Amino acid sequence: MKHLTEAVAEVLSIPKEVATNIPKLVLIGDRELILEGLQGLLEYESHTVRVSLGKQVLTVKGNALNISYIAIGQIHINGQIFSVEFQ
């Protein structure tokens, strides 16, 4: 069963990730990750980027990872991405 906020978002044509604080990820091949819903940066190395999504942690593993953009609520990660994992 849908939560009330999801049902309201659907009726009002509001994106679900906006109404429910669900993070939005866009993965472009294995070279770029765009993430909306960022709460904080926990770790940043050339092979691992860990970010807080509130109740979850997202770990990106790869090679030559680089943060090309970071702002309130959003981050862009470039490099060779091997895996994306929620914890």
MDTraj code that builds the backbone (N, CA, C; nanometers):
import mdtraj as md
import numpy as np

residues = "MET LYS HIS LEU THR GLU ALA VAL ALA GLU VAL LEU SER ILE PRO LYS GLU VAL ALA THR ASN ILE PRO LYS LEU VAL LEU ILE GLY ASP ARG GLU LEU ILE LEU GLU GLY LEU GLN GLY LEU LEU GLU TYR GLU SER HIS THR VAL ARG VAL SER LEU GLY LYS GLN VAL LEU THR VAL LYS GLY ASN ALA LEU ASN ILE SER TYR ILE ALA ILE GLY GLN ILE HIS ILE ASN GLY GLN ILE PHE SER VAL GLU PHE GLN".split()
xyz = np.array([
    [0.0835, -0.1184, 0.0000],
    [0.0000, 0.0000, 0.0000],
    [0.0884, 0.1254, 0.0000],
    [0.0494, 0.2240, -0.0765],
    [0.1252, 0.3476, -0.0844],
    [0.1084, 0.4295, 0.0427],
    [0.2130, 0.5017, 0.0764],
    [0.2040, 0.5967, 0.1856],
    [0.1212, 0.7164, 0.1388],
    [0.0635, 0.7871, 0.2311],
    [-0.0193, 0.9026, 0.1993],
    [0.0582, 1.0058, 0.1181],
    [0.1835, 1.0324, 0.1558],
    [0.2615, 1.1330, 0.0830],
    [0.2865, 1.0911, -0.0618],
    [0.3074, 0.9615, -0.0852],
    [0.3263, 0.9130, -0.2223],
    [0.1984, 0.9301, -0.3032],
    [0.0841, 0.9013, -0.2413],
    [-0.0438, 0.9153, -0.3103],
    [-0.0726, 1.0616, -0.3437],
    [-0.0450, 1.1506, -0.2497],
    [-0.0662, 1.2929, -0.2737],
    [0.0276, 1.3423, -0.3836],
    [0.1522, 1.3002, -0.3794],
    [0.2488, 1.3393, -0.4823],
    [0.2028, 1.2944, -0.6200],
    [0.1482, 1.1748, -0.6269],
    [0.1001, 1.1225, -0.7549],
    [-0.0174, 1.2050, -0.8069],
    [-0.1111, 1.2370, -0.7199],
    [-0.2285, 1.3150, -0.7598],
    [-0.1881, 1.4545, -0.8053],
    [-0.0914, 1.5153, -0.7369],
    [-0.0487, 1.6513, -0.7694],
    [0.0629, 1.6558, -0.8737],
    [0.1017, 1.5393, -0.9232],
    [0.2093, 1.5279, -1.0222],
    [0.3411, 1.5864, -0.9720],
    [0.3690, 1.5650, -0.8441],
    [0.4956, 1.6054, -0.7846],
    [0.5864, 1.4833, -0.7878],
    [0.7116, 1.4991, -0.8290],
    [0.8024, 1.3838, -0.8284],
    [0.8105, 1.3206, -0.6893],
    [0.8060, 1.1894, -0.6859],
    [0.8061, 1.1153, -0.5602],
    [0.9273, 1.1478, -0.4733],
    [1.0442, 1.1647, -0.5362],
    [1.1644, 1.1911, -0.4581],
    [1.1584, 1.3275, -0.3886],
    [1.0835, 1.4218, -0.4442],
    [1.0688, 1.5532, -0.3819],
    [0.9750, 1.5459, -0.2626],
    [0.8629, 1.4780, -0.2791],
    [0.7608, 1.4719, -0.1746],
    [0.8005, 1.3827, -0.0580],
    [0.8832, 1.2822, -0.0814],
    [0.9119, 1.1837, 0.0231],
    [1.0576, 1.1818, 0.0673],
    [1.1390, 1.2729, 0.0193],
    [1.2822, 1.2777, 0.0532],
    [1.3575, 1.1518, 0.0124],
    [1.3128, 1.0877, -0.0934],
    [1.3837, 0.9727, -0.1493],
    [1.4956, 1.0267, -0.2374],
    [1.6189, 0.9777, -0.2196],
    [1.7274, 1.0278, -0.3036],
    [1.7072, 0.9894, -0.4500],
    [1.7534, 1.0757, -0.5387],
    [1.7448, 1.0499, -0.6825],
    [1.8859, 1.0329, -0.7350],
    [1.9105, 0.9215, -0.8031],
    [2.0410, 0.8931, -0.8616],
    [2.0274, 0.8823, -1.0117],
    [2.1200, 0.9450, -1.0828],
    [2.1293, 0.9300, -1.2275],
    [2.2694, 0.8788, -1.2554],
    [2.2783, 0.7588, -1.3094],
    [2.4066, 0.6984, -1.3428],
    [2.4219, 0.7023, -1.4940],
    [2.5266, 0.7680, -1.5394],
    [2.5517, 0.7811, -1.6827],
    [2.6673, 0.6884, -1.7164],
    [2.6317, 0.5725, -1.7716],
    [2.7315, 0.4697, -1.7997],
    [2.8012, 0.4312, -1.6713],
    [2.9323, 0.4126, -1.6799],
    [3.0119, 0.3855, -1.5597],
    [3.1054, 0.5029, -1.5314],
    [3.0692, 0.6220, -1.5819],
    [3.1588, 0.7378, -1.5738],
    [3.1064, 0.8547, -1.4915],
    [2.9768, 0.8618, -1.4640],
    [2.9243, 0.9774, -1.3914],
    [2.8021, 0.9387, -1.3101],
    [2.7970, 0.9901, -1.1871],
    [2.6824, 0.9714, -1.0988],
    [2.6363, 1.1083, -1.0521],
    [2.5092, 1.1367, -1.0715],
    [2.4480, 1.2595, -1.0216],
    [2.3513, 1.2191, -0.9122],
    [2.3680, 1.2765, -0.7947],
    [2.2875, 1.2402, -0.6786],
    [2.2204, 1.3630, -0.6215],
    [2.0881, 1.3555, -0.6042],
    [2.0113, 1.4584, -0.5353],
    [1.9576, 1.3965, -0.4071],
    [1.9631, 1.4701, -0.2988],
    [1.9202, 1.4186, -0.1692],
    [2.0368, 1.4038, -0.0732],
    [2.1497, 1.4610, -0.1085],
    [2.2710, 1.4548, -0.0274],
    [2.2491, 1.5248, 0.1065],
    [2.2881, 1.4578, 0.2143],
    [2.2836, 1.5175, 0.3478],
    [2.4231, 1.5568, 0.3961],
    [2.5248, 1.4860, 0.3482],
    [2.6606, 1.5179, 0.3897],
    [2.7622, 1.4267, 0.3252],
    [2.8853, 1.4737, 0.3164],
    [2.9973, 1.3964, 0.2625],
    [3.0701, 1.3306, 0.3793],
    [3.0807, 1.1980, 0.3772],
    [3.1429, 1.1236, 0.4864],
    [3.2867, 1.0833, 0.4566],
    [3.3146, 1.0504, 0.3315],
    [3.4492, 1.0046, 0.2926],
    [3.4706, 1.0383, 0.1461],
    [3.5920, 1.0825, 0.1158],
    [3.6257, 1.1145, -0.0227],
    [3.7702, 1.0763, -0.0490],
    [3.7876, 0.9719, -0.1276],
    [3.9191, 0.9269, -0.1731],
    [3.9059, 0.8939, -0.3205],
    [4.0191, 0.8710, -0.3864],
    [4.0149, 0.8462, -0.5305],
    [3.9465, 0.7146, -0.5668],
    [3.9281, 0.6257, -0.4689],
    [3.8652, 0.4955, -0.4957],
    [3.7319, 0.4765, -0.4230],
    [3.6959, 0.5672, -0.3312],
    [3.5722, 0.5540, -0.2541],
    [3.5141, 0.6916, -0.2211],
    [3.3836, 0.7054, -0.2434],
    [3.3108, 0.8236, -0.1974],
    [3.1910, 0.7724, -0.1184],
    [3.1803, 0.8173, 0.0075],
    [3.0660, 0.7806, 0.0922],
    [2.9915, 0.9077, 0.1299],
    [2.8583, 0.9030, 0.1123],
    [2.7759, 1.0190, 0.1446],
    [2.6584, 0.9766, 0.2314],
    [2.6126, 1.0707, 0.3124],
    [2.4945, 1.0473, 0.3955],
    [2.3709, 1.0909, 0.3188],
    [2.2696, 1.0053, 0.3261],
    [2.1396, 1.0360, 0.2663],
    [2.0340, 1.0471, 0.3757],
    [2.0754, 1.0797, 0.4949],
    [1.9833, 1.0841, 0.6087],
    [1.9887, 0.9514, 0.6811],
    [1.8920, 0.8648, 0.6561],
    [1.8862, 0.7338, 0.7218],
    [1.9728, 0.6288, 0.6529],
    [2.0259, 0.6609, 0.5360],
    [2.1086, 0.5666, 0.4611],
    [2.2439, 0.6283, 0.4286],
    [2.3385, 0.5412, 0.3968],
    [2.4698, 0.5829, 0.3485],
    [2.4874, 0.5223, 0.2101],
    [2.5333, 0.6033, 0.1166],
    [2.5602, 0.5573, -0.0196],
    [2.7109, 0.5525, -0.0377],
    [2.7606, 0.4363, -0.0818],
    [2.9037, 0.4189, -0.1080],
    [2.9244, 0.3980, -0.2569],
    [3.0121, 0.4793, -0.3141],
    [3.0493, 0.4659, -0.4552],
    [3.1946, 0.4215, -0.4570],
    [3.2205, 0.3105, -0.5265],
    [3.3577, 0.2608, -0.5388],
    [3.3981, 0.2650, -0.6850],
    [3.5264, 0.2955, -0.7075],
    [3.5733, 0.3032, -0.8445],
    [3.7193, 0.3403, -0.8520],
    [3.7569, 0.3963, -0.9635],
    [3.8947, 0.4345, -0.9906],
    [3.8961, 0.5795, -1.0375],
    [3.9899, 0.6572, -0.9846],
    [4.0047, 0.7988, -1.0207],
    [3.8746, 0.8760, -1.0005],
    [3.8062, 0.8503, -0.8886],
    [3.6808, 0.9202, -0.8597],
    [3.7101, 1.0655, -0.8248],
    [3.6241, 1.1525, -0.8736],
    [3.6412, 1.2957, -0.8557],
    [3.5038, 1.3585, -0.8325],
    [3.4954, 1.4494, -0.7361],
    [3.3717, 1.5246, -0.7158],
    [3.3814, 1.6489, -0.8036],
    [3.3020, 1.6506, -0.9099],
    [3.3080, 1.7630, -1.0026],
    [3.2148, 1.8764, -0.9619],
    [3.1167, 1.8451, -0.8746],
    [3.0214, 1.9469, -0.8297],
    [2.9628, 1.9015, -0.6972],
    [2.9517, 1.9937, -0.6021],
    [2.8843, 1.9654, -0.4766],
    [2.8157, 2.0938, -0.4301],
    [2.6924, 2.0801, -0.3887],
    [2.6138, 2.1926, -0.3387],
    [2.5166, 2.1368, -0.2352],
    [2.4394, 2.2227, -0.1765],
    [2.3405, 2.1768, -0.0785],
    [2.2470, 2.0778, -0.1471],
    [2.2476, 1.9547, -0.0986],
    [2.1557, 1.8525, -0.1494],
    [2.1974, 1.7808, -0.2753],
    [2.3131, 1.8157, -0.3344],
    [2.3478, 1.7549, -0.4631],
    [2.4986, 1.7348, -0.4760],
    [2.5355, 1.6258, -0.5462],
    [2.6758, 1.5962, -0.5736],
    [2.6861, 1.5264, -0.7097],
    [2.7950, 1.5569, -0.7823],
    [2.8251, 1.4894, -0.9096],
    [2.9607, 1.4218, -0.8924],
    [2.9659, 1.2929, -0.9202],
    [3.0891, 1.2157, -0.9072],
    [3.1279, 1.1633, -1.0449],
    [3.2522, 1.1874, -1.0838],
    [3.3052, 1.1396, -1.2120],
    [3.4187, 1.0423, -1.1866],
    [3.4479, 0.9605, -1.2848],
    [3.5559, 0.8634, -1.2784],
    [3.5045, 0.7299, -1.3290],
    [3.5808, 0.6266, -1.3078],
    [3.5362, 0.4926, -1.3467],
    [3.4642, 0.4317, -1.2262],
    [3.3322, 0.4205, -1.2360],
    [3.2497, 0.3722, -1.1250],
    [3.2326, 0.2212, -1.1364],
    [3.2737, 0.1514, -1.0297],
    [3.2604, 0.0053, -1.0241],
    [3.1318, -0.0375, -0.9568],
    [3.0938, 0.0314, -0.8468],
    [2.9743, -0.0100, -0.7728],
    [2.9127, 0.1080, -0.6986],
    [2.7810, 0.0960, -0.6753],
    [2.7045, 0.1918, -0.5966],
    [2.6238, 0.1090, -0.4984],
    [2.6431, 0.1364, -0.3690],
    [2.5826, 0.0502, -0.2657],
    [2.5134, 0.1348, -0.1586],
    [2.3903, 0.0935, -0.1221],
    [2.3176, 0.1550, -0.0122],
    [2.3421, 0.0746, 0.1141],
    [2.3613, 0.1437, 0.2269],
    [2.3789, 0.0761, 0.3559],
    [2.2813, 0.1351, 0.4553],
])
top = md.Topology()
chain = top.add_chain()
for i, resn in enumerate(residues, 1):
    res = top.add_residue(resn, chain, resSeq=i)
    for name in ("N", "CA", "C"):
        top.add_atom(name, md.element.get_by_symbol(name[0]), res)
traj = md.Trajectory(xyz[None], top)
